[in-house]
Amino acid sequence: MRAFEAAARHVSFVAAADELNVTPGAISQHIKTLESWAGAPLFRRNAQGVALTKAGASLETSFTSAFDGLADATRALRNLKPNADFHIAALPSVAQLWLPKKLSKVRARFPEINFSVTAMEHPPSLSRELFDLAIFIGVPEQADTQIPICADEIVPVCSPALLGRVDTLDSMTLLHDQTWADDWSIWSKATGVPLSEPQSGPHYSLYSLAVEEAKAGAGALMGHLCLVEDALVNNALKPASDHSCNTGRFLFCQVPEPSKQRAETHQVVSLLS
């Protein structure tokens, strides 16, 4: 039933699989089992994806309401505990490079609360999952529940030693993060600085790994200033260009709907901003 509700809400087996941390094949199998039990098809499958049948569409609202209600009841049960743990979801790079220093201020303000952090590639549904706050880099929607912290500004960075040996970006190995694989092309187009092969060079599954490689002199990395601020202050990295640009994204906090927020939520966001 969870597989059907997620697939119906997203109208996608792939998106449902991402949300539930399973494979699209597992979602398909669960829905086939449900269809067999119900004796009616709930989705139409085609080369372009899936679509709800009339029977499936008639169930979507009641299933969504039921699971939202279950999530609300679970959250209320958890919050019966005095000073219940405060759960934060964050993009891995944010969780590793930006959040720890900021979170120290939050812990000092609320020493009686345990703050836990879960690294996730995609923002969770705060109406469904038991997270009190999510911190990601992306394009926030025009909603009161999404609070921009700073614009996502990028500039090439490298180790001081590499900058002393090589004076042009085209002479350096370009390092890439898989999440932002087009960073070099975006920067080159925005600043007008030509790059002969903006897609060349090694790719890393974690931005923090790419940052460590850049510190070690492996090449130049497109630095997201909100994430490499400490490395620049400590001179572990240096700007490799005088030109920076905004990506159009933001580092932002997302909070649940007001009825689902903790009493401390806005104080936590204020301390993080």
TAURUR-V58018 format. One record per residue. N is the residue number from 1. PHI is phi in whole degrees, 0 to 359 (NA if undefined). Layout:
n: <N/N>
phi: <PHI/PHI>
This chain:
n: <1/2/3/4/5/6/7/8/9/10/11/12/13/14/15/16/17/18/19/20/21/22/23/24/25/26/27/28/29/30/31/32/33/34/35/36/37/38/39/40/41/42/43/44/45/46/47/48/49/50/51/52/53/54/55/56/57/58/59/60/61/62/63/64/65/66/67/68/69/70/71/72/73/74/75/76/77/78/79/80/81/82/83/84/85/86/87/88/89/90/91/92/93/94/95/96/97/98/99/100/101/102/103/104/105/106/107/108/109/110/111/112/113/114/115/116/117/118/119/120/121/122/123/124/125/126/127/128/129/130/131/132/133/134/135/136/137/138/139/140/141/142/143/144/145/146/147/148/149/150/151/152/153/154/155/156/157/158/159/160/161/162/163/164/165/166/167/168/169/170/171/172/173/174/175/176/177/178/179/180/181/182/183/184/185/186/187/188/189/190/191/192/193/194/195/196/197/198/199/200/201/202/203/204/205/206/207/208/209/210/211/212/213/214/215/216/217/218/219/220/221/222/223/224/225/226/227/228/229/230/231/232/233/234/235/236/237/238/239/240/241/242/243/244/245/246/247/248/249/250/251/252/253/254/255/256/257/258/259/260/261/262/263/264/265/266/267/268/269/270/271/272/273>
phi: <NA/297/297/296/299/294/295/292/294/271/50/196/288/293/295/296/297/299/294/264/59/227/272/302/297/293/299/300/293/299/289/300/298/294/295/296/294/281/75/207/288/255/226/261/261/211/297/274/139/227/215/290/283/300/295/296/297/291/264/303/298/291/293/297/298/296/287/297/296/295/296/298/295/295/295/297/296/298/283/293/290/300/54/304/304/256/257/243/257/211/303/310/295/292/297/270/250/250/288/306/295/293/291/297/292/294/296/294/283/235/295/277/249/273/255/250/233/242/278/219/283/231/299/281/279/285/278/245/263/275/254/266/198/230/232/218/249/180/260/291/281/280/218/293/275/243/241/296/258/200/290/274/259/237/205/297/225/202/288/303/295/294/296/286/266/235/253/230/298/294/269/258/288/268/263/229/260/295/293/242/295/261/307/295/294/299/295/299/292/288/264/78/273/286/231/291/221/292/261/281/107/289/244/236/282/235/298/298/294/296/298/296/295/296/300/279/89/287/161/260/239/284/275/276/302/292/262/251/305/296/296/287/297/275/64/286/228/230/299/260/203/274/252/235/206/269/274/91/264/222/278/218/261/242/245/293/302/310/291/253/278/284/298/270/305/288/293/296/299/297/290/280/286>
